[in-house]
Amino acid sequence: MDKSNHTMYIYKRDRRTRSGERLVSTTVWRDRTALSVLSEVEGMYPSTEFRVELVPTMKTVKNLMTGVEVEIPHDTPRSCDPSSELYWSM
């Protein structure tokens, strides 16, 4: 399997918030497969109270002007993403 970096977000159910949940923890797992990370935290958080989301830390996008592929963090806003027109129009 492909080892890479993953970011794990843990949300707790909270009826006081508009979305019905709040972010409790953010952890970056380095050089691990997604399956090994999920199996390690599987029993730690009850599914009725918590939601665990695991996403790759970086994503590859194509620069709109040059066509070169670049890696950016997965949570980069659209205004900072070189593959969007908004980035080049500011």
C-alpha positions, 0 to 999 in steps of 0.5 A: 500500500501507498504510505503517505501523510494523512490528516485526521479530524475528530468531531464530537456531536454537539447540539449547541452548534449549527452543524450539530458537531464540533471539531475536537482534534486534528492530527497529522499521521506521517508515513502511514497507510489510511488502513493502519491509521483507521485500525489504530483509532477504530475502538477509541471513539464511539460512533454514536458520539464521534465522527472520524474523518481521514483525508490525505494531507496534500493534493496535486493540482495543475497550475492554471497558467503554466500547466505544471502540477503542484502539491498544496494542502487539501484544505487550501481555500480556493483563492489560494489554489493555483488551479482556480481562476479566482487565484489568478484574477486577484 
